[in-house]
């Protein structure tokens, strides 16, 4: 079945642009009206009463954005591989291309070996004898990734060769762990040096295949040993591992991949602050990554304020099946798409890029059985889910290298603004109130009128 684009009626909004007769491009998502990330036709004039004003300050710049995107899990890759060549080519173009109908995803997260959205847990150095060890990593192999993730990743890079890649391990090989299990346990100190070389080998082997890993988080959710696979890694061990083993190993191998710490919830900003406070680890660390299954998004700024020379990343948030289009989009736009960059995040990544109707595969003993992908793939049919629309509102317009710029926050209109390298400005606004909002947007000597229905999200580009 070919991909289908549903044509929905346009919502007429009122604009008045005062510079050179220019009218900004405007894309709207209003779930209550069935309008899902649609470019709006130039509206007719009509009555308008300003209730608020958003001021942009292009000279007030903050972090440089690396991109917006998702995680490419093994499950996601297998769903895409199962499509016909033409259907897969079409959906990859839509997701990663730069055409009028494409959403221009610019950043992907990968798992180092298996995540919990694999059919089964594995590492790149599994041994048949449970009593055996392999400190020299003589049996290292990218193994199962060569069957699905890497072939799809190659096709993605053919569409967007500039896409940035982040990698995150869920667990070391079991022989390196104190419980000899894929689930939970801790990395044995005597194998910290071997594990550092394991991560070096991963980056080197990926490079041989044409995949540059821009950033590596040390451990996915290091305080959640109940997942499968997973690892408990406390802050003091993460600091020691980086300072004494991984950082020096990267330096010796000439690896430029950024080292990113934490990669867990915003309720524990003390964890990355502890790691960054370690004098041996700090010089090797590029920044800290966060999820938002706990805590408040403002905690990201707490880490930024403590270490202003380090970067902040937002790397994961799921949408639970079956999804609630209105509620999910509102929460994710407000907290992630707007909230994370306003608290210094240079990436905003949702969880897996695709799922199938049965939400498989996932591991047993802790794998996610309710994770809804950005798209659902059923044969060649594609359904776009809440995370697709959330990310699209930024990924299509905010190019990598764009700067977040200052903007005021009138009540009920959370927003975030960016300045692109080509001089164009992007403003993303969510109407968080229960009534339609009419407002004025100003940037220097430019100003125009706009409105949003209650619960709607808009992106303006000019």
C-alpha positions as CSV (number, residue, x, y, z in Angstrom):
1,X,0.0,0.0,0.0
2,X,1.5,3.4,-0.9
3,X,1.9,6.1,1.7
4,X,-1.1,8.4,1.8
5,X,-1.4,12.0,2.9
6,X,-4.8,13.0,4.2
7,X,-6.0,16.4,3.0
8,X,-7.6,18.2,5.9
9,X,-9.3,21.6,5.9
10,X,-7.1,24.7,6.6
11,X,-7.6,26.7,9.7
12,X,-7.7,30.4,8.7
13,X,-5.5,32.6,10.9
14,X,-4.9,36.3,10.6
15,X,-1.4,37.7,9.8
16,X,0.0,41.1,9.1
17,X,3.7,41.3,8.3
18,X,5.2,44.8,8.3
19,X,8.5,44.2,6.5
20,X,8.7,44.0,2.6
21,X,5.2,42.5,2.5
22,X,6.6,39.2,3.7
23,X,4.3,36.6,5.1
24,X,5.8,33.8,7.3
25,X,5.3,30.1,6.5
26,X,3.1,28.6,9.2
27,X,2.6,24.9,10.1
28,X,-0.2,23.9,12.5
29,X,-1.1,20.9,14.6
30,X,-4.6,21.1,16.2
31,X,-5.6,17.6,17.2
32,X,-9.1,18.8,18.2
33,X,-9.8,19.8,14.6
34,X,-8.0,16.9,13.0
35,X,-5.2,19.1,11.6
36,X,-1.9,17.3,12.0
37,X,1.3,19.2,11.0
38,X,-0.1,20.9,8.0
39,X,1.1,24.0,6.2
40,X,-1.6,26.6,6.3
41,X,-2.6,28.6,3.2
42,X,-2.2,32.3,3.3
43,X,-5.2,33.4,5.3
44,X,-7.7,36.1,4.4
45,X,-8.0,39.2,6.5
46,X,-10.4,39.4,9.4
47,X,-11.1,40.8,12.8
48,X,-8.2,40.4,15.3
49,X,-7.7,41.4,18.9
50,X,-4.2,40.9,20.5
51,X,-4.2,39.3,23.9
52,X,-0.5,38.7,24.2
53,X,2.9,39.5,22.6
54,X,5.9,37.3,22.0
55,X,9.2,39.2,21.5
56,X,12.2,37.6,19.9
57,X,15.7,38.7,20.5
58,X,18.0,37.4,17.7
59,X,21.1,39.1,19.3
60,X,20.5,37.1,22.6
61,X,21.9,33.7,21.7
62,X,22.2,30.5,23.7
63,X,23.2,26.9,22.7
64,X,23.9,25.7,19.1
65,X,21.4,22.9,18.2
66,X,22.7,19.5,16.9
67,X,19.3,18.2,15.8
68,X,16.0,16.5,16.5
69,X,15.1,12.9,16.0
70,X,14.6,9.4,17.4
71,X,16.3,6.2,18.4
72,X,16.7,3.6,15.6
73,X,16.2,0.4,17.5
74,X,16.6,-3.1,16.1
75,X,12.9,-3.5,16.1
76,X,12.5,-0.3,14.1
77,X,15.1,-1.4,11.6
78,X,13.4,-4.8,11.2
79,X,10.0,-3.2,10.5
80,X,11.5,-1.0,7.8
81,X,13.4,-3.9,6.2
82,X,10.2,-5.9,6.0
83,X,8.6,-3.2,3.7
84,X,8.8,-3.4,0.0
85,X,11.7,-1.5,-1.5
86,X,9.5,1.3,-2.9
87,X,7.5,1.7,0.3
88,X,10.7,1.8,2.4
89,X,12.3,4.3,0.1
90,X,9.2,6.5,0.3
91,X,9.0,6.5,4.1
92,X,12.8,7.0,4.6
93,X,12.6,10.0,2.2
94,X,9.7,11.4,4.2
95,X,11.5,11.0,7.5
96,X,15.1,12.1,6.5
97,X,14.7,14.0,3.2
98,X,14.6,17.7,2.6
99,X,11.6,17.9,0.2
100,X,8.4,19.8,0.7
101,X,6.6,16.7,2.3
102,X,9.7,15.6,4.3
103,X,10.3,16.3,8.0
104,X,14.1,16.3,7.8
105,X,15.2,14.3,10.9
106,X,18.7,15.3,11.7
107,X,19.8,13.2,14.6
108,X,19.6,9.5,15.5
109,X,20.4,7.5,18.6
110,X,21.6,3.9,18.3
111,X,22.0,1.2,20.9
112,X,25.5,-0.3,21.4
113,X,24.4,-3.9,20.9
114,X,20.9,-4.8,22.1
115,X,18.4,-2.5,23.7
116,X,15.2,-3.6,25.3
117,X,13.5,-3.2,21.9
118,X,15.5,-6.1,20.4
119,X,14.1,-9.6,20.1
120,X,16.6,-10.8,22.6
121,X,19.6,-9.3,24.5
122,X,23.1,-9.6,23.2
123,X,26.5,-7.9,23.3
124,X,29.3,-7.8,20.7
125,X,31.4,-10.1,22.7
126,X,29.2,-13.0,23.9
127,X,30.9,-16.2,24.9
128,X,29.4,-19.7,24.8
129,X,31.1,-20.8,28.1
130,X,29.5,-18.9,30.9
131,X,32.7,-19.2,32.9
132,X,34.9,-17.8,30.2
133,X,36.3,-14.3,29.8
134,X,37.9,-12.5,26.9
135,X,39.8,-9.4,28.2
136,X,41.5,-8.9,24.8
137,X,38.1,-8.9,23.0
138,X,39.3,-11.5,20.5
139,X,35.7,-12.5,19.7
140,X,34.3,-9.0,19.3
141,X,31.8,-8.7,16.4
142,X,29.0,-6.3,15.5
143,X,27.1,-9.6,14.9
144,X,23.3,-9.1,14.8
145,X,23.4,-5.4,14.0
146,X,24.8,-6.3,10.5
147,X,21.4,-8.0,9.8
148,X,19.1,-5.0,10.4
149,X,20.3,-1.8,12.0
150,X,23.3,-1.3,9.8
151,X,21.6,-2.0,6.5
152,X,18.8,0.5,7.3
153,X,21.3,3.0,8.6
154,X,23.2,2.8,5.3
155,X,19.9,3.6,3.5
156,X,19.2,6.5,5.8
157,X,22.7,8.0,5.2
158,X,22.0,7.8,1.5
159,X,19.0,10.1,2.0
160,X,20.8,12.4,4.6
161,X,24.6,11.9,4.7
162,X,24.9,14.7,7.3
163,X,22.7,13.0,10.0
164,X,24.4,12.9,13.4
165,X,24.6,9.6,15.3
166,X,24.7,9.1,19.1
167,X,25.3,5.6,20.5
168,X,24.2,4.3,24.0
169,X,25.0,0.9,25.6
170,X,22.4,-0.9,27.6
171,X,24.8,-3.5,29.0
172,X,28.4,-4.7,28.8
173,X,29.0,-8.4,27.9
174,X,27.8,-10.5,30.8
175,X,31.2,-11.9,31.6
176,X,32.2,-8.3,32.6
177,X,29.4,-8.1,35.1
178,X,29.1,-9.2,38.7
179,X,25.8,-11.1,38.2
180,X,26.8,-12.6,34.8
181,X,23.3,-11.6,33.5
182,X,22.2,-9.2,30.8
183,X,19.8,-7.7,33.3
184,X,21.1,-5.5,36.1
185,X,24.3,-6.1,37.9
186,X,27.4,-3.9,37.9
187,X,30.5,-3.7,35.8
188,X,33.4,-5.5,37.6
189,X,36.3,-3.1,38.3
190,X,38.8,-5.6,36.9
191,X,37.0,-5.4,33.5
192,X,36.7,-1.6,33.3
193,X,39.8,-1.3,31.0
194,X,38.4,-4.1,28.7
195,X,35.0,-2.4,28.6
196,X,36.7,0.8,27.5
197,X,38.4,-1.0,24.7
198,X,35.0,-2.7,23.8
199,X,33.5,0.8,23.2
200,X,36.6,1.9,21.3
201,X,36.2,-1.2,19.0
202,X,32.6,-0.3,18.5
203,X,33.4,3.2,17.3
204,X,36.2,1.9,15.1
205,X,34.2,-0.9,13.5
206,X,31.3,1.5,12.8
207,X,33.8,3.9,11.2
208,X,35.1,1.1,8.9
209,X,31.5,0.7,7.6
210,X,31.1,4.4,7.0
211,X,29.2,5.3,10.2
212,X,30.7,8.1,12.3
213,X,29.5,8.1,16.0
214,X,29.4,11.8,16.9
215,X,28.6,11.1,20.6
216,X,28.6,8.2,23.1
217,X,26.6,8.1,26.3
218,X,28.3,5.9,28.9
219,X,25.2,4.0,29.9
220,X,21.5,4.2,29.2
221,X,19.6,4.8,32.4
222,X,22.4,3.8,34.8
223,X,20.1,3.9,37.8
224,X,17.5,1.5,36.2
225,X,18.9,-2.1,36.5
226,X,15.4,-3.6,36.0
227,X,15.4,-3.3,32.2
228,X,16.7,-6.1,30.0
229,X,19.5,-5.5,29.1
230,X,20.6,-3.0,31.7
231,X,23.4,-2.1,34.1
232,X,23.6,-0.4,37.5
233,X,26.4,2.2,37.3
234,X,26.6,4.7,40.1
235,X,28.1,8.1,39.7
236,X,31.4,7.4,41.3
237,X,32.0,4.4,39.1
238,X,31.0,6.3,35.9
239,X,33.5,9.0,36.9
240,X,36.3,6.5,37.5
241,X,35.5,4.6,34.3
242,X,35.8,7.8,32.2
243,X,38.8,9.3,34.0
244,X,41.0,6.3,34.3
245,X,39.9,4.1,31.3
246,X,37.5,5.4,28.6
247,X,38.9,8.9,28.3
248,X,42.6,7.8,28.0
249,X,41.5,4.9,25.6
250,X,39.8,7.4,23.3
251,X,42.8,9.7,23.4
252,X,45.2,6.9,22.7
253,X,43.1,5.7,19.8
254,X,42.6,9.2,18.4
255,X,38.8,8.9,18.7
256,X,37.0,12.3,18.5
257,X,33.6,10.9,19.6
258,X,32.1,13.0,22.3
259,X,31.7,11.4,25.8
260,X,28.3,12.2,27.3
261,X,27.4,11.1,30.8
262,X,24.3,10.2,32.8
263,X,21.5,9.6,30.1
264,X,18.7,9.2,32.7
265,X,15.9,11.1,34.4
266,X,15.8,14.8,35.4
267,X,15.1,13.9,39.0
268,X,18.8,13.3,39.7
269,X,20.8,16.2,38.5
270,X,23.2,15.4,41.4
271,X,24.5,12.4,39.3
272,X,26.0,14.3,36.4
273,X,27.2,17.1,38.8
274,X,29.0,14.4,40.8
275,X,30.6,12.9,37.7
276,X,31.6,16.4,36.3
277,X,33.1,17.3,39.6
278,X,35.7,14.5,39.3
279,X,39.0,16.1,38.2
280,X,40.1,13.1,36.2
281,X,36.8,12.6,34.3
282,X,35.9,16.2,33.7
283,X,38.3,17.0,30.9
284,X,37.1,14.1,28.8
285,X,33.4,14.9,29.1
286,X,31.4,16.8,26.5
287,X,28.2,17.0,28.5
288,X,25.2,15.3,30.1
289,X,22.1,13.6,28.7
290,X,18.6,13.4,30.2
291,X,15.3,11.7,30.0
292,X,12.1,12.9,31.6
293,X,10.4,9.9,33.1
294,X,11.0,11.6,36.4
295,X,11.8,15.1,37.7
296,X,11.3,18.4,36.0
297,X,12.8,19.7,32.7
298,X,14.3,22.7,34.6
299,X,16.8,20.4,36.2
300,X,18.8,20.5,32.9
301,X,19.5,24.1,33.6
302,X,20.8,23.2,37.1
303,X,23.5,21.1,35.5
304,X,24.3,23.8,32.9
305,X,24.7,26.4,35.6
306,X,27.0,24.2,37.6
307,X,29.2,23.5,34.5
308,X,28.6,26.1,31.8
309,X,31.4,24.8,29.6
310,X,29.6,21.4,29.2
311,X,26.7,20.6,26.8
312,X,23.2,19.3,27.6
313,X,21.4,16.7,25.5
314,X,17.8,15.4,25.7
315,X,18.0,11.8,24.5
316,X,14.8,9.8,25.2
317,X,11.1,10.0,25.9
318,X,8.5,7.3,25.0
319,X,4.9,7.6,24.0
320,X,2.8,4.8,25.6
321,X,0.6,2.7,23.4
322,X,-2.1,3.2,22.2
323,X,-1.3,6.9,22.4
324,X,-3.5,9.9,23.2
325,X,-2.9,12.3,20.3
326,X,-4.2,15.4,22.0
327,X,-2.6,14.8,25.4
328,X,0.7,13.3,24.2
329,X,1.4,16.1,21.7
330,X,0.6,18.8,24.2
331,X,2.8,17.3,26.9
332,X,5.7,16.5,24.7
333,X,5.7,19.8,22.9
334,X,5.6,21.8,26.1
335,X,8.1,19.8,28.1
336,X,10.5,18.5,25.4
337,X,10.3,20.4,22.2
338,X,10.1,23.8,24.0
339,X,11.2,23.0,27.5
340,X,14.4,21.1,26.8
341,X,16.0,23.7,24.5
342,X,14.9,26.5,26.8
343,X,16.9,24.5,29.4
344,X,20.0,24.3,27.2
345,X,19.5,20.9,25.4
346,X,21.1,20.9,22.0
347,X,19.2,17.7,20.9
348,X,15.6,16.6,21.5
349,X,15.1,12.9,20.8
350,X,12.0,10.8,21.2
351,X,12.1,7.0,21.6
352,X,12.0,4.5,18.8
353,X,11.3,5.7,15.3
354,X,8.9,2.9,14.4
355,X,6.8,0.1,15.9
356,X,4.4,-2.5,14.5
357,X,0.8,-3.2,15.5
358,X,1.9,-5.8,18.1
359,X,4.6,-3.5,19.6
360,X,7.2,-6.2,19.0
361,X,10.0,-7.1,19.3
362,X,11.0,-6.5,22.8
363,X,13.1,-8.5,25.3
364,X,11.6,-10.5,28.1
365,X,12.2,-9.7,31.8
366,X,11.9,-6.0,31.4
367,X,11.6,-5.0,27.7
368,X,9.2,-2.3,26.8
369,X,5.9,-3.9,25.6
370,X,4.0,-0.6,25.3
371,X,6.4,1.7,23.4
372,X,4.7,3.3,20.5
373,X,7.0,4.3,17.7
374,X,6.9,7.7,15.8
375,X,5.3,5.7,13.0
376,X,3.5,2.3,13.1
377,X,4.4,0.0,10.2
378,X,2.0,-2.7,9.2
379,X,3.2,-4.3,6.0
380,X,3.6,-1.3,3.7
381,X,1.0,0.8,5.5
382,X,2.3,3.7,7.7
383,X,0.4,5.4,10.5
384,X,1.9,8.6,12.0
385,X,1.8,8.7,15.8
386,X,2.1,11.6,18.3
387,X,6.0,11.6,18.4
388,X,6.1,12.0,14.7
389,X,4.2,15.3,14.8
390,X,6.1,16.6,17.9
391,X,9.5,16.2,16.3
392,X,8.4,17.3,12.9
393,X,7.4,20.8,14.3
394,X,11.2,21.3,14.9
395,X,13.2,19.0,12.7
396,X,11.7,20.3,9.5
397,X,12.7,23.9,10.3
398,X,15.5,24.1,12.9
399,X,18.6,23.1,10.9
400,X,21.7,21.7,12.8
401,X,23.8,24.6,13.7
402,X,20.9,26.9,14.4
403,X,21.1,29.0,17.6
404,X,18.4,29.2,20.2
405,X,17.6,32.8,20.7
406,X,15.8,34.7,23.4
407,X,12.0,35.0,23.5
408,X,9.4,36.2,26.0
409,X,7.0,33.9,27.6
410,X,3.4,35.3,27.8
411,X,1.0,33.4,30.0
412,X,-0.4,30.3,28.3
413,X,2.0,30.5,25.3
414,X,5.1,28.5,26.0
415,X,7.5,28.9,23.1
416,X,11.1,28.6,21.8
417,X,12.9,30.5,19.1
418,X,15.8,29.8,16.8
419,X,18.1,31.6,14.4
420,X,19.3,29.6,11.4
421,X,22.6,30.0,9.6
422,X,20.7,31.3,6.6
423,X,19.3,34.2,8.7
424,X,15.8,32.8,8.9
425,X,14.0,32.7,12.3
426,X,11.9,29.8,13.6
427,X,9.3,30.2,16.4
428,X,7.5,27.2,17.9
429,X,4.5,28.0,20.1
430,X,2.0,25.9,22.0
431,X,-1.3,27.2,23.3
432,X,-1.4,25.8,26.8
433,X,-4.6,27.5,27.7
434,X,-8.2,26.4,27.4
435,X,-9.2,29.2,25.0
436,X,-8.0,30.4,21.6
437,X,-5.2,32.9,21.7
438,X,-4.5,35.8,19.4
439,X,-1.1,37.3,19.8
440,X,1.6,39.4,18.1
441,X,5.1,38.2,17.3
442,X,7.9,40.8,17.1
443,X,11.5,40.5,16.2
444,X,13.4,43.7,15.7
445,X,11.4,45.8,13.2
446,X,9.4,42.8,12.1
447,X,6.0,42.0,13.5
448,X,3.0,40.0,12.6
449,X,-0.3,38.8,14.1
450,X,-1.1,35.2,14.8
451,X,-3.5,33.0,16.7
452,X,-3.7,29.4,17.9
453,X,-6.7,27.3,19.1
454,X,-6.6,25.9,22.6
455,X,-4.2,23.0,22.7
456,X,-2.7,23.6,19.3
457,X,1.0,23.9,18.3
458,X,2.3,26.2,15.6
459,X,5.7,26.7,13.9
460,X,6.5,29.9,12.1
461,X,9.4,30.4,9.7
462,X,10.4,33.7,8.1
